[in-house]
């Protein structure tokens, strides 16, 4: 913040943090005022603005959530992985630390910044995909790469599978036409987002991870779900190429 730039661009502009609940098969977000997760009706439509990578999960040893800084390129950008109560768990390029991170409960996570429908039109939010959900998103992303930033994306429901005793539900996606007005709103939201990311990505990696750790909707300790424990084995995860 300064006299010429009175807005603190270091504050993440997202207003709602969505995630896929693999246990129940739906989208939800954490309401900090209500102190609980709120389920979102399906179909859920969003406009993709940008996508970064991070590590999320559950750290059994400290009984707290795992988080990291966000990066654009896992091949060049260092990840600093921490647990809210367990300190720094790993630091380095994803390829070098992924085995250690997976054993401790961390999973590579695509953090998709989105425009979502609110009472006032499109608002800036985020939706995270990890585990089996990440695999489904990556397949959809690869098949529709040319249209992801010109149309909207709709989560229409889920497909169900089972590994051992664990029943899991993976989201199904489809493209949806985007009106010119919504596209204009999305472009305005992305300008706001990119102004923040320019500042955020210019920070040191340790400063980046501290910024993530203080986010209002990410500083809570959560009970691990099947999506956190993941129904994949580490070798299954290693076979998935991260999207960037």
MARVO-908596 format. One record per residue (C-alpha): chain; residue in one letter; residue number from 1; x, y, z. Coordinates in Angstrom, 3 decimals. Each point is the difference from the previous one (the first is absolute). Layout:
<milums>
<milum ch="A" aa="a" i="NUM" X="X" Y="Y" Z="Z"/>
...
</milums>
This chain:
<milums>
<milum ch="A" aa="x" i="1" X="0.000" Y="0.000" Z="0.000"/>
<milum ch="A" aa="x" i="2" X="1.233" Y="3.517" Z="-0.811"/>
<milum ch="A" aa="x" i="3" X="-1.303" Y="3.492" Z="-0.658"/>
<milum ch="A" aa="x" i="4" X="-0.193" Y="-0.609" Z="-3.758"/>
<milum ch="A" aa="x" i="5" X="-1.454" Y="-3.510" Z="0.469"/>
<milum ch="A" aa="x" i="6" X="-2.366" Y="0.213" Z="2.983"/>
<milum ch="A" aa="x" i="7" X="-1.196" Y="-3.594" Z="-0.500"/>
<milum ch="A" aa="x" i="8" X="2.135" Y="-2.699" Z="1.546"/>
<milum ch="A" aa="x" i="9" X="0.495" Y="-2.274" Z="-3.011"/>
<milum ch="A" aa="x" i="10" X="1.756" Y="-2.540" Z="2.212"/>
<milum ch="A" aa="x" i="11" X="-3.400" Y="-1.057" Z="1.383"/>
<milum ch="A" aa="x" i="12" X="-1.503" Y="-2.889" Z="-1.947"/>
<milum ch="A" aa="x" i="13" X="-3.126" Y="1.381" Z="-1.715"/>
<milum ch="A" aa="x" i="14" X="-1.920" Y="-3.310" Z="-0.003"/>
<milum ch="A" aa="x" i="15" X="-3.189" Y="0.269" Z="2.047"/>
<milum ch="A" aa="x" i="16" X="-0.932" Y="-3.673" Z="0.218"/>
<milum ch="A" aa="x" i="17" X="2.089" Y="-3.189" Z="0.021"/>
<milum ch="A" aa="x" i="18" X="-1.791" Y="-2.977" Z="-1.492"/>
<milum ch="A" aa="x" i="19" X="1.124" Y="-3.622" Z="0.072"/>
<milum ch="A" aa="x" i="20" X="-1.287" Y="-3.329" Z="-1.225"/>
<milum ch="A" aa="x" i="21" X="-1.243" Y="-2.344" Z="2.720"/>
<milum ch="A" aa="x" i="22" X="0.986" Y="-3.435" Z="-1.295"/>
<milum ch="A" aa="x" i="23" X="-1.813" Y="-1.742" Z="2.821"/>
<milum ch="A" aa="x" i="24" X="-3.454" Y="1.392" Z="-0.767"/>
<milum ch="A" aa="x" i="25" X="0.456" Y="1.012" Z="-3.632"/>
<milum ch="A" aa="x" i="26" X="-0.601" Y="3.732" Z="-0.030"/>
<milum ch="A" aa="x" i="27" X="1.483" Y="3.490" Z="0.180"/>
<milum ch="A" aa="x" i="28" X="0.289" Y="1.746" Z="3.340"/>
<milum ch="A" aa="x" i="29" X="1.643" Y="3.027" Z="1.606"/>
<milum ch="A" aa="x" i="30" X="0.884" Y="0.896" Z="3.556"/>
<milum ch="A" aa="x" i="31" X="-2.053" Y="2.825" Z="1.506"/>
<milum ch="A" aa="x" i="32" X="2.203" Y="1.588" Z="2.633"/>
<milum ch="A" aa="x" i="33" X="-2.881" Y="1.893" Z="1.606"/>
<milum ch="A" aa="x" i="34" X="-2.089" Y="-3.145" Z="0.356"/>
<milum ch="A" aa="x" i="35" X="3.133" Y="-2.055" Z="0.725"/>
<milum ch="A" aa="x" i="36" X="-1.148" Y="-2.865" Z="-2.191"/>
<milum ch="A" aa="x" i="37" X="0.105" Y="-1.350" Z="-3.541"/>
<milum ch="A" aa="x" i="38" X="-2.851" Y="1.058" Z="-2.272"/>
<milum ch="A" aa="x" i="39" X="-1.083" Y="-2.354" Z="-2.775"/>
<milum ch="A" aa="x" i="40" X="-0.550" Y="1.528" Z="-3.455"/>
<milum ch="A" aa="x" i="41" X="-2.750" Y="-1.334" Z="-2.295"/>
<milum ch="A" aa="x" i="42" X="0.983" Y="-1.878" Z="-3.157"/>
<milum ch="A" aa="x" i="43" X="0.353" Y="0.940" Z="-2.819"/>
<milum ch="A" aa="x" i="44" X="2.635" Y="2.524" Z="0.998"/>
<milum ch="A" aa="x" i="45" X="1.212" Y="2.387" Z="-2.697"/>
<milum ch="A" aa="x" i="46" X="3.199" Y="2.016" Z="0.075"/>
<milum ch="A" aa="x" i="47" X="2.166" Y="2.058" Z="-2.352"/>
<milum ch="A" aa="x" i="48" X="3.683" Y="-0.950" Z="0.089"/>
<milum ch="A" aa="x" i="49" X="2.270" Y="3.033" Z="0.419"/>
<milum ch="A" aa="x" i="50" X="3.392" Y="-1.549" Z="0.775"/>
<milum ch="A" aa="x" i="51" X="1.527" Y="-3.138" Z="1.502"/>
<milum ch="A" aa="x" i="52" X="2.924" Y="-0.468" Z="2.371"/>
<milum ch="A" aa="x" i="53" X="1.429" Y="-3.028" Z="1.769"/>
<milum ch="A" aa="x" i="54" X="0.484" Y="-0.673" Z="3.703"/>
<milum ch="A" aa="x" i="55" X="0.069" Y="-2.818" Z="2.541"/>
<milum ch="A" aa="x" i="56" X="-2.902" Y="-0.655" Z="2.371"/>
<milum ch="A" aa="x" i="57" X="-0.956" Y="-2.826" Z="2.315"/>
<milum ch="A" aa="x" i="58" X="-0.022" Y="-1.268" Z="3.572"/>
<milum ch="A" aa="x" i="59" X="3.008" Y="-0.562" Z="2.268"/>
<milum ch="A" aa="x" i="60" X="-0.770" Y="-2.807" Z="2.445"/>
<milum ch="A" aa="x" i="61" X="3.083" Y="0.600" Z="2.129"/>
<milum ch="A" aa="x" i="62" X="-1.086" Y="3.530" Z="0.943"/>
<milum ch="A" aa="x" i="63" X="-3.735" Y="-0.524" Z="-0.568"/>
<milum ch="A" aa="x" i="64" X="-0.180" Y="3.077" Z="-2.204"/>
<milum ch="A" aa="x" i="65" X="-0.415" Y="1.043" Z="-3.615"/>
<milum ch="A" aa="x" i="66" X="2.823" Y="0.081" Z="-2.565"/>
<milum ch="A" aa="x" i="67" X="0.485" Y="2.993" Z="-2.296"/>
<milum ch="A" aa="x" i="68" X="2.641" Y="1.603" Z="-2.213"/>
<milum ch="A" aa="x" i="69" X="0.687" Y="3.027" Z="-2.113"/>
<milum ch="A" aa="x" i="70" X="-1.596" Y="0.151" Z="-3.454"/>
<milum ch="A" aa="x" i="71" X="2.113" Y="-0.368" Z="-3.141"/>
<milum ch="A" aa="x" i="72" X="-0.473" Y="0.324" Z="-3.735"/>
<milum ch="A" aa="x" i="73" X="2.609" Y="-2.562" Z="-1.094"/>
<milum ch="A" aa="x" i="74" X="0.848" Y="-3.021" Z="2.161"/>
<milum ch="A" aa="x" i="75" X="3.095" Y="-0.632" Z="-2.124"/>
<milum ch="A" aa="x" i="76" X="1.583" Y="3.337" Z="0.896"/>
<milum ch="A" aa="x" i="77" X="-1.748" Y="1.399" Z="3.067"/>
<milum ch="A" aa="x" i="78" X="0.897" Y="-1.174" Z="3.500"/>
<milum ch="A" aa="x" i="79" X="-2.798" Y="-1.191" Z="2.295"/>
<milum ch="A" aa="x" i="80" X="0.200" Y="0.547" Z="3.750"/>
<milum ch="A" aa="x" i="81" X="-2.330" Y="-2.522" Z="1.649"/>
<milum ch="A" aa="x" i="82" X="-1.126" Y="0.538" Z="3.591"/>
<milum ch="A" aa="x" i="83" X="-2.511" Y="-1.315" Z="2.530"/>
<milum ch="A" aa="x" i="84" X="-1.930" Y="2.476" Z="2.143"/>
<milum ch="A" aa="x" i="85" X="1.259" Y="-1.682" Z="3.184"/>
<milum ch="A" aa="x" i="86" X="2.933" Y="-1.948" Z="-1.395"/>
<milum ch="A" aa="x" i="87" X="2.250" Y="2.670" Z="-1.508"/>
<milum ch="A" aa="x" i="88" X="1.882" Y="-0.434" Z="-3.280"/>
<milum ch="A" aa="x" i="89" X="-0.335" Y="-3.507" Z="-1.455"/>
<milum ch="A" aa="x" i="90" X="1.859" Y="0.314" Z="-3.304"/>
<milum ch="A" aa="x" i="91" X="1.531" Y="2.572" Z="-2.335"/>
<milum ch="A" aa="x" i="92" X="1.053" Y="-0.321" Z="-3.635"/>
<milum ch="A" aa="x" i="93" X="-1.231" Y="-0.711" Z="-3.509"/>
<milum ch="A" aa="x" i="94" X="-3.095" Y="-2.211" Z="-0.022"/>
<milum ch="A" aa="x" i="95" X="1.737" Y="-2.890" Z="-1.763"/>
<milum ch="A" aa="x" i="96" X="2.655" Y="-0.090" Z="2.716"/>
<milum ch="A" aa="x" i="97" X="-2.324" Y="0.181" Z="3.020"/>
<milum ch="A" aa="x" i="98" X="-3.180" Y="-1.739" Z="-1.154"/>
<milum ch="A" aa="x" i="99" X="0.820" Y="-3.407" Z="1.528"/>
<milum ch="A" aa="x" i="100" X="0.709" Y="1.529" Z="3.408"/>
<milum ch="A" aa="x" i="101" X="-3.075" Y="2.221" Z="-0.231"/>
<milum ch="A" aa="x" i="102" X="-2.291" Y="-2.877" Z="-1.015"/>
<milum ch="A" aa="x" i="103" X="1.141" Y="-2.154" Z="2.939"/>
<milum ch="A" aa="x" i="104" X="-0.817" Y="2.828" Z="2.404"/>
<milum ch="A" aa="x" i="105" X="-3.473" Y="0.479" Z="-1.467"/>
<milum ch="A" aa="x" i="106" X="0.503" Y="2.827" Z="-2.494"/>
<milum ch="A" aa="x" i="107" X="-1.472" Y="-0.130" Z="-3.485"/>
<milum ch="A" aa="x" i="108" X="0.713" Y="2.163" Z="-3.016"/>
<milum ch="A" aa="x" i="109" X="-2.965" Y="2.339" Z="-0.367"/>
<milum ch="A" aa="x" i="110" X="-1.170" Y="2.135" Z="-2.907"/>
<milum ch="A" aa="x" i="111" X="-1.235" Y="3.306" Z="1.383"/>
<milum ch="A" aa="x" i="112" X="-2.331" Y="1.394" Z="-2.652"/>
<milum ch="A" aa="x" i="113" X="-0.912" Y="3.641" Z="0.362"/>
<milum ch="A" aa="x" i="114" X="-3.533" Y="0.452" Z="-1.281"/>
<milum ch="A" aa="x" i="115" X="-2.914" Y="2.296" Z="-0.488"/>
<milum ch="A" aa="x" i="116" X="-3.074" Y="-1.381" Z="1.760"/>
<milum ch="A" aa="x" i="117" X="-3.576" Y="1.212" Z="0.044"/>
<milum ch="A" aa="x" i="118" X="-0.982" Y="2.204" Z="2.932"/>
<milum ch="A" aa="x" i="119" X="-2.879" Y="2.344" Z="0.769"/>
<milum ch="A" aa="x" i="120" X="1.983" Y="2.806" Z="-1.665"/>
<milum ch="A" aa="x" i="121" X="1.093" Y="-1.869" Z="-3.118"/>
<milum ch="A" aa="x" i="122" X="3.323" Y="-1.771" Z="-0.313"/>
<milum ch="A" aa="x" i="123" X="2.239" Y="0.008" Z="3.054"/>
<milum ch="A" aa="x" i="124" X="3.629" Y="-1.082" Z="0.302"/>
<milum ch="A" aa="x" i="125" X="0.558" Y="-3.349" Z="1.671"/>
<milum ch="A" aa="x" i="126" X="2.094" Y="-3.152" Z="-0.074"/>
<milum ch="A" aa="x" i="127" X="-0.677" Y="-3.706" Z="-0.375"/>
<milum ch="A" aa="x" i="128" X="2.581" Y="-2.653" Z="0.845"/>
<milum ch="A" aa="x" i="129" X="0.442" Y="-3.420" Z="-1.615"/>
<milum ch="A" aa="x" i="130" X="2.234" Y="-2.727" Z="1.441"/>
<milum ch="A" aa="x" i="131" X="0.215" Y="-3.787" Z="0.063"/>
<milum ch="A" aa="x" i="132" X="-2.473" Y="-1.729" Z="-2.284"/>
<milum ch="A" aa="x" i="133" X="-1.734" Y="3.317" Z="-0.564"/>
<milum ch="A" aa="x" i="134" X="3.237" Y="1.403" Z="-1.413"/>
<milum ch="A" aa="x" i="135" X="0.202" Y="-2.906" Z="-2.437"/>
<milum ch="A" aa="x" i="136" X="-3.522" Y="0.690" Z="-1.262"/>
<milum ch="A" aa="x" i="137" X="0.735" Y="3.723" Z="-0.339"/>
<milum ch="A" aa="x" i="138" X="3.240" Y="-0.646" Z="-1.876"/>
<milum ch="A" aa="x" i="139" X="-1.726" Y="-2.310" Z="-2.481"/>
<milum ch="A" aa="x" i="140" X="-2.696" Y="2.601" Z="-0.621"/>
<milum ch="A" aa="x" i="141" X="2.602" Y="2.751" Z="-0.186"/>
<milum ch="A" aa="x" i="142" X="2.037" Y="-1.895" Z="-2.591"/>
<milum ch="A" aa="x" i="143" X="-3.047" Y="-0.768" Z="-2.159"/>
<milum ch="A" aa="x" i="144" X="-1.304" Y="3.585" Z="0.007"/>
<milum ch="A" aa="x" i="145" X="3.153" Y="2.069" Z="0.365"/>
<milum ch="A" aa="x" i="146" X="-0.913" Y="2.331" Z="-2.895"/>
<milum ch="A" aa="x" i="147" X="-3.416" Y="0.884" Z="1.469"/>
<milum ch="A" aa="x" i="148" X="0.666" Y="0.261" Z="3.732"/>
<milum ch="A" aa="x" i="149" X="0.567" Y="3.748" Z="-0.120"/>
<milum ch="A" aa="x" i="150" X="-2.804" Y="0.829" Z="-2.438"/>
<milum ch="A" aa="x" i="151" X="-2.856" Y="-1.947" Z="1.575"/>
<milum ch="A" aa="x" i="152" X="-1.240" Y="-0.874" Z="3.468"/>
<milum ch="A" aa="x" i="153" X="0.470" Y="-3.349" Z="1.746"/>
<milum ch="A" aa="x" i="154" X="-2.816" Y="-1.890" Z="1.662"/>
<milum ch="A" aa="x" i="155" X="0.329" Y="-2.765" Z="2.591"/>
<milum ch="A" aa="x" i="156" X="-3.000" Y="-2.104" Z="-0.934"/>
<milum ch="A" aa="x" i="157" X="0.236" Y="-2.779" Z="2.570"/>
<milum ch="A" aa="x" i="158" X="2.371" Y="-2.856" Z="0.756"/>
<milum ch="A" aa="x" i="159" X="1.077" Y="-3.509" Z="-0.840"/>
<milum ch="A" aa="x" i="160" X="0.394" Y="-2.499" Z="2.809"/>
<milum ch="A" aa="x" i="161" X="2.750" Y="-2.512" Z="0.653"/>
<milum ch="A" aa="x" i="162" X="1.374" Y="-2.130" Z="2.792"/>
<milum ch="A" aa="x" i="163" X="3.457" Y="-0.873" Z="1.299"/>
<milum ch="A" aa="x" i="164" X="-0.042" Y="-2.490" Z="2.841"/>
<milum ch="A" aa="x" i="165" X="-2.702" Y="1.162" Z="2.391"/>
<milum ch="A" aa="x" i="166" X="0.166" Y="3.597" Z="-1.159"/>
<milum ch="A" aa="x" i="167" X="-2.714" Y="1.235" Z="-2.357"/>
<milum ch="A" aa="x" i="168" X="1.103" Y="3.106" Z="-1.872"/>
<milum ch="A" aa="x" i="169" X="-1.761" Y="2.430" Z="-2.302"/>
<milum ch="A" aa="x" i="170" X="1.776" Y="1.884" Z="-2.774"/>
<milum ch="A" aa="x" i="171" X="-1.557" Y="3.077" Z="-1.654"/>
<milum ch="A" aa="x" i="172" X="-1.175" Y="0.039" Z="-3.612"/>
<milum ch="A" aa="x" i="173" X="0.590" Y="3.149" Z="-2.033"/>
<milum ch="A" aa="x" i="174" X="-1.348" Y="1.550" Z="-3.162"/>
<milum ch="A" aa="x" i="175" X="0.400" Y="3.290" Z="-1.835"/>
<milum ch="A" aa="x" i="176" X="-2.806" Y="2.538" Z="0.083"/>
<milum ch="A" aa="x" i="177" X="-0.591" Y="3.037" Z="-2.196"/>
<milum ch="A" aa="x" i="178" X="0.961" Y="3.309" Z="1.559"/>
<milum ch="A" aa="x" i="179" X="-1.953" Y="3.189" Z="-0.657"/>
<milum ch="A" aa="x" i="180" X="1.875" Y="3.124" Z="-1.195"/>
<milum ch="A" aa="x" i="181" X="-0.926" Y="1.809" Z="3.234"/>
<milum ch="A" aa="x" i="182" X="1.329" Y="-2.821" Z="2.169"/>
<milum ch="A" aa="x" i="183" X="3.178" Y="-0.123" Z="-2.077"/>
<milum ch="A" aa="x" i="184" X="0.523" Y="3.735" Z="0.559"/>
<milum ch="A" aa="x" i="185" X="-0.475" Y="-0.476" Z="3.740"/>
<milum ch="A" aa="x" i="186" X="2.453" Y="-2.914" Z="-0.053"/>
<milum ch="A" aa="x" i="187" X="2.645" Y="2.106" Z="-1.774"/>
<milum ch="A" aa="x" i="188" X="-0.384" Y="2.730" Z="2.637"/>
<milum ch="A" aa="x" i="189" X="0.378" Y="-2.566" Z="2.777"/>
<milum ch="A" aa="x" i="190" X="3.108" Y="-1.413" Z="-1.659"/>
<milum ch="A" aa="x" i="191" X="1.573" Y="3.448" Z="-0.172"/>
<milum ch="A" aa="x" i="192" X="-0.503" Y="0.287" Z="3.757"/>
<milum ch="A" aa="x" i="193" X="1.404" Y="-3.499" Z="0.500"/>
<milum ch="A" aa="x" i="194" X="3.083" Y="0.592" Z="-2.164"/>
<milum ch="A" aa="x" i="195" X="0.795" Y="3.225" Z="1.871"/>
<milum ch="A" aa="x" i="196" X="0.076" Y="-2.056" Z="3.205"/>
<milum ch="A" aa="x" i="197" X="1.996" Y="-2.870" Z="-1.544"/>
<milum ch="A" aa="x" i="198" X="2.623" Y="2.403" Z="-1.356"/>
<milum ch="A" aa="x" i="199" X="0.665" Y="1.091" Z="3.586"/>
<milum ch="A" aa="x" i="200" X="-0.348" Y="-3.467" Z="1.533"/>
<milum ch="A" aa="x" i="201" X="2.319" Y="-1.803" Z="-2.439"/>
<milum ch="A" aa="x" i="202" X="2.648" Y="2.702" Z="0.402"/>
<milum ch="A" aa="x" i="203" X="0.331" Y="-0.917" Z="3.693"/>
<milum ch="A" aa="x" i="204" X="2.527" Y="-2.515" Z="1.264"/>
<milum ch="A" aa="x" i="205" X="-1.282" Y="-3.575" Z="0.293"/>
<milum ch="A" aa="x" i="206" X="-0.047" Y="0.227" Z="3.781"/>
<milum ch="A" aa="x" i="207" X="-1.983" Y="3.235" Z="-0.157"/>
<milum ch="A" aa="x" i="208" X="-2.406" Y="-1.657" Z="-2.435"/>
<milum ch="A" aa="x" i="209" X="-0.702" Y="-2.948" Z="2.285"/>
<milum ch="A" aa="x" i="210" X="-0.535" Y="2.311" Z="2.983"/>
<milum ch="A" aa="x" i="211" X="-2.555" Y="1.933" Z="-2.058"/>
<milum ch="A" aa="x" i="212" X="-1.883" Y="-3.227" Z="-0.724"/>
<milum ch="A" aa="x" i="213" X="0.180" Y="-1.036" Z="3.638"/>
<milum ch="A" aa="x" i="214" X="-1.762" Y="3.143" Z="1.153"/>
<milum ch="A" aa="x" i="215" X="-2.935" Y="-0.187" Z="-2.423"/>
<milum ch="A" aa="x" i="216" X="-3.241" Y="0.293" Z="1.944"/>
<milum ch="A" aa="x" i="217" X="-1.606" Y="-3.089" Z="-1.503"/>
<milum ch="A" aa="x" i="218" X="3.148" Y="-2.112" Z="-0.001"/>
<milum ch="A" aa="x" i="219" X="1.212" Y="0.486" Z="3.589"/>
<milum ch="A" aa="x" i="220" X="-2.400" Y="-2.458" Z="1.560"/>
<milum ch="A" aa="x" i="221" X="0.762" Y="-3.515" Z="1.128"/>
<milum ch="A" aa="x" i="222" X="-2.311" Y="-2.374" Z="-1.828"/>
<milum ch="A" aa="x" i="223" X="-0.949" Y="-3.604" Z="0.559"/>
<milum ch="A" aa="x" i="224" X="1.586" Y="-2.081" Z="-2.788"/>
<milum ch="A" aa="x" i="225" X="-2.406" Y="-1.427" Z="-2.574"/>
<milum ch="A" aa="x" i="226" X="0.396" Y="-2.907" Z="-2.406"/>
<milum ch="A" aa="x" i="227" X="1.218" Y="2.569" Z="-2.520"/>
<milum ch="A" aa="x" i="228" X="2.790" Y="1.001" Z="2.394"/>
<milum ch="A" aa="x" i="229" X="0.935" Y="-3.579" Z="0.819"/>
<milum ch="A" aa="x" i="230" X="-0.357" Y="-0.745" Z="-3.713"/>
<milum ch="A" aa="x" i="231" X="-1.094" Y="-3.310" Z="-1.449"/>
<milum ch="A" aa="x" i="232" X="3.076" Y="-0.137" Z="-2.246"/>
<milum ch="A" aa="x" i="233" X="3.303" Y="-1.550" Z="1.001"/>
<milum ch="A" aa="x" i="234" X="3.140" Y="2.165" Z="-0.296"/>
<milum ch="A" aa="x" i="235" X="1.024" Y="-1.956" Z="-3.117"/>
<milum ch="A" aa="x" i="236" X="-3.332" Y="0.823" Z="-1.632"/>
<milum ch="A" aa="x" i="237" X="0.560" Y="3.675" Z="0.690"/>
<milum ch="A" aa="x" i="238" X="3.533" Y="-0.125" Z="-1.359"/>
<milum ch="A" aa="x" i="239" X="-1.375" Y="-1.255" Z="-3.312"/>
<milum ch="A" aa="x" i="240" X="-1.978" Y="3.232" Z="-0.416"/>
<milum ch="A" aa="x" i="241" X="1.930" Y="2.796" Z="-1.650"/>
<milum ch="A" aa="x" i="242" X="-0.726" Y="3.258" Z="1.787"/>
<milum ch="A" aa="x" i="243" X="-1.709" Y="2.468" Z="-2.332"/>
<milum ch="A" aa="x" i="244" X="2.772" Y="2.614" Z="-0.028"/>
</milums>
